[in-house]
Amino acid sequence: MEELQKVIKSICDDFVDINAILAARSRELDRRELFDKEIDTEINNLKQNRHENK
């Protein structure tokens, strides 16, 4: 029975680690999406300014 408890605890610990990795990756993707939107806005502003200055 003690061995089973150790195995279950080990599996639970693995799930905690996996969850932490997935949460970090999700935050990274959110930051990437925000960065992409900011860059897209900057590019569009530059294009618009270039067009207006012609």
C-alpha positions, 0 to 999 in steps of 0.5 A, spaced: 500 500 500 505 504 501 508 503 494 502 505 491 501 511 495 508 513 493 507 512 485 500 516 486 504 522 489 509 521 484 504 522 478 501 527 482 508 531 482 509 530 475 502 533 473 504 539 478 510 540 474 506 539 467 501 544 469 507 549 471 510 548 464 503 549 461 502 555 465 508 558 463 508 557 456 501 560 456 503 566 459 509 566 454 504 565 448 500 571 451 506 576 451 508 573 444 501 575 441 501 582 445 508 583 442 505 581 435 499 586 435 504 592 438 509 590 432 503 590 427 500 597 429 507 600 429 508 597 422 501 600 420 503 607 423 510 607 419 506 605 412 501 610 414 506 616 415 510 614 409 504 614 405 502 621 408 509 624 407 509 623 399 
